[in-house]
């Protein structure tokens, strides 16, 4: 189904915190999750946190990407059903993620635009997505940002095999065109928040 006229959904950019990130994943920041893992080395000097629940199928892949500043129109959202993808901002620049909660449990094949949020992550923070969370690639704010991404090899392979931008449903990537499927594109309302 193709929608003839594209509308613009404008959403505010809000600061990510441990509470507002819960529908989409887990905030990774400047503290360890549930300290107290029983590793006997460096006690009193190192607080060992529990393992991060990074799930993937096949081989894990870690890579960096440098994102140039600007606030592009969001035209794609994607989800992964076999991977809890992770994005971590390196350096001193924040980044933004446009997210919609997983809805595959309700047999939904499209994101719920009424639940889309644009969350800004402070420098040195990141997130671990829940399975099925709809997302776009991170967006830099006013300065370039380098993102460390934890992926699966099948996702990276599927994305690099694309000859041009388009919808896809292969290699654990289900990517949709918002204009084609829902008749919308997303603009960010950038404030001082």
Phi, psi and omega in degrees: 000132178245131178271133187282319183245129182268130176258161178252127173258116180259125181236143179285152173269124179239154181287133178288141171216172185301332182277310185284350178273345187306320180295341188250332184168209184238136177283132175248127186213222188264024174217160179272151177276129177044070179298154177124010176301135189281056173265122191282351183276145173065026179299144184085345180242332183232127172262108181279125176268165179290164179298142174280133187280061177279115182249140178202165178246134181085224181263142174280147177226135176239133180210165175247155175218137176260123183253129180281151183292155178139166184238081184288159170291133179272119183243350182232146164225148180221165174216161179231134183259350181237013183213137172261079186303148182232136176234127180230125177281127177259149177089207190249016183246141175283169173216164182241141172237133173264122190225148170224140186297156175301142177220012180295336179297336178260020180057035178267133179253004179226149179291152175271105185293341177288348180248008180289135177230151171247110184250132179262126180259133179295160176308140177077010179246170179197189178213152173249116183285147168291156171304133175083002177294128176285136182202159169251173177291152180305153180241132175282153178272248184266352179228154175301151177223141175259129181248131170267123182245130172260122188227180167251151180300325182294327178290312180298317179299314180299316181293319182286343178279349178290130180277334178205161180300137179185168177296152179209150175214074182205153175054040182064027171239117171245101185245130181240153170274120180297321180294314182292316186273325187236353179075023183227158162229159185247129174249146178264133174264103187266120177242199180269000188300000000 
